[in-house]
Amino acid sequence: MAVFSSILIETDDLFRQLQRPQVRLIDMRGYVRITQGADGVDNAIYTGAEEEYRQEHIPGAIYLDWTEDIVDLDNPVPAQLADPAKFQAIMEKCGVSDNTFVVAYDAHPAMQFATRLWWALKYYGHTNAGVLNGGLGKWRRENKPVTNVVPAFPAGSFTPNIQPSLITSVDEVLRVTRSPADSSVTLIDARDEDQYYNRRHRTHGRGGHIPGAISFPREKLIHPETGTFLSPELLRQEFAKSGIPAEDNTTRCIAYCNGGVAATSVLFALQLIGGANYSNYDGSWNEWGSRDDLPVE
């Protein structure tokens, strides 16, 4: 019997399962801090939130820094996913084995750091993973327990099994832009509309968006009052309104953002409603916007 029946983990379900040894809870809190330069261009600083974790976290949670622990620090494009050896090592350090069910949570309004870990695990073949619906904010509002005790677990045994279809390269995205009539691929821009329309842009070269991409800010996935993912029915409606064939698995949905993180909220929502043909352009605007040889709208 599965530990959880869905990849979207409700707070009450997690509370009941906290003590199960086959569950590993991972705190993915962090930030993308924005400052504006004199030229009006946004500067994005990627940071973790380990000090917040040490002050208070859900009992049994291990902390991972999304800016260091699961990224390739040698890649010139910021925030790219770590290679198999590094990812395996950090998972085993957290006590994650192949049969462990990982529950990720954060405090982001769109749960994008938690979904980032969910997607990374899925890319490395670990499908026993989910995201806490509403994150730490909902957990606290319900007066569920928190602690400052940092747990220790025996090392796990994690086997990376790469699923190449879950990452799309810059060259593959470029081929899509050169075939605008190809209805078998849909590009989804998960950033806010100001970045999409070049009303604001970050220090990744140019502003705008990848030609042909549909604007779908990841905030559309979240209930504004509860801070939880919309119901499957409402998710389907939001995708349909934007012209995204979310459940047509003959069409490949490729999501991107600035650093391949917010895009994973979209991929997670696609999975929630039964979508299976999706991918993350991990380089995203950090890569695309900085290259003058790539087209921009």
KOLTI-86158 format. One record per residue (C-alpha): x, y, z negated; residue in one letter. Coordinates in pm, whole numbers, plus 50000, padded with zeros to 5 digits. Layout:
N
XYZA ...
This chain:
297
500005000050000M 501345034350096A 502265058449817V 500285086249988F 497635083550258S 498675115150444S 501725136250519I 499855165250359L 500125158949985I 497525174249757E 498635186949416T 496385163049223D 497735133349417D 501325143649350L 500595148748981F 499325112948958R 502405099449139Q 505165120148976L 506575091248775Q 506695065849056R 510315056149130P 509695053749504Q 508725090749520V 511455116949552R 510415153249516L 512615179449685I 512425216749616D 513185235849938M 512635271349819R 514455298750006G 514075331350194Y 514585349750519V 515275384550382R 514755412750631I 516435446550624T 516125472750895Q 519175489351044G 519425525551150A 518715514551506D 515375499651400G 516565463951457V 515785438551186D 518675421151014N 517775386550884A 519685371650592I 519115334750523Y 519285325950154T 518435297449922G 516725300349584A 518665276849359E 518585300649063E 514785301249078E 514815263349086Y 517045261648778R 514665284448591Q 511555264748677E 510525236348908H 508155206748932I 509345178448704P 511635154048882G 512415177249173A 515885179049327I 516945211749491Y 518235215149848L 519425247850000D 517925250350349W 520735273950458T 523595250250366E 522635214950272D 520775204050586I 522415226250848V 525495224351067D 527665252050922L 530125249151210D 527515256351477N 527735292451605P 523925292851628V 522595298551273P 520455272651091A 520955243251328Q 520195208751190L 523055189851024A 524685160651201D 523745124951101P 526665119750864A 526025151450666K 522285145850655F 522765109950540Q 525165120950266A 522805147450125I 519825124050131M 521765096849949E 522975122549695K 519305130749629C 518575094049570G 516655089649894V 516665054750046S 514935041550354D 511885031150153N 511655063549950T 508655086250002F 509955122150009V 507655150649911V 508985185150002A 507695217849862Y 508605254649862D 507025288349782A 506735301750138H 503255312850255P 503455289250553A 505445261950374M 508045264450651Q 511075253050449F 509215222150329A 508055214350684T 511625219450800R 512755190750577L 509755169750686W 510735174751051W 514435168350983A 513605135450810L 511335125751098K 514095134051346Y 516375110351158Y 513775083151167G 512435086450812H 508645087850840T 507965083150467N 507715120450401A 505145147350335G 504635183450233V 502935196049917L 499835214950030N 499965250349894G 503465245449759G 504665256849419L 502205285849418G 499165263049413K 500835239849162W 501385269148924R 497875283248971R 496495249848859E 498645251048545N 500405218848634K 503685211548453P 507005227848535V 510425223348377T 514005235848388N 515475200948345V 517625191048644V 517175153748705P 519805128748816A 519085097949024F 521195068649145P 522565073149495A 520235062049770G 520845042150086S 519665062750383F 519985051150744T 519805078451010P 517905067151319N 517815096551558I 514575103751745Q 515915125052033P 512465134952158S 511955156951850L 514635182151952I 514665201952275T 517865217752404S 518275252252555V 518835236552898D 515545217652875E 513685249652781V 515335267853071L 514045241153309R 510545247153176V 510785284553246T 511845276853603R 508725255753659S 505895278553539P 503265257953722A 504215226353531D 501215219853305S 502915190453132S 504805213452893V 503525241152663T 505955265052494L 504765278452156I 506275309251991D 505695306551612A 507065341051528R 504885371051447D 503345390551735E 505575421051684D 508605399951770Q 506815382352055Y 505835415652218Y 509175432352137N 507635457851904R 510315446051662R 513275423451707H 516145409351509R 519855410951570T 519895382051816H 520565403252122G 517355411352304R 513715413252204G 510695396952363G 509895360452415H 510725330552633I 508855333452965P 505565314552962G 505485309352585A 502175312552400I 502165334552091S 500985314151794F 502205328951463P 502485301351204R 500265321550968E 497295310451180K 497695275951027L 497155287350669I 493965295650479H 494375332050369P 492735326750029E 494025292849918T 497455293150080G 496875257750205T 496815243450556F 493515247550737L 491315216950768S 491935195251077P 488765209051237E 489865245151190L 493385237151308L 491925222951628R 489905254651675Q 492925277151626E 495025257651875F 492165257252127A 491625295052097K 495285300352187S 495155276352481G 497405250452320I 496535214452419P 497255201752068A 495755166852105E 496495160952471D 499525138852430N 500185139552804T 501275175552746T 504515181852559R 504355210152304C 507715226752238I 507735251351947A 510355277251865Y 510825307251634C 514015325051531N 515915295951377G 513825264751432G 512235266851086V 508845283951127A 508375262451436A 508215231651215T 505035244751048S 503415242951391V 504775207951454L 503505196651114F 500025209851196A 500085192051532L 500875159651350Q 498015165951106L 495455165851386I 496905136451573G 499295153351811G 502285131651890A 504045147452188N 505895176652034Y 509415189451986S 511405217051818N 513645240052019Y 516035242351726D 518245269351880G 515175291651913S 515645329351938W 518945328151747N 520325311552059E 518025323352339W 517955360252248G 521745362552221S 522385349452572R 522115374952851D 521995347453112D 518585334952990L 515305350853104P 513135371152867V 509625385252889E 
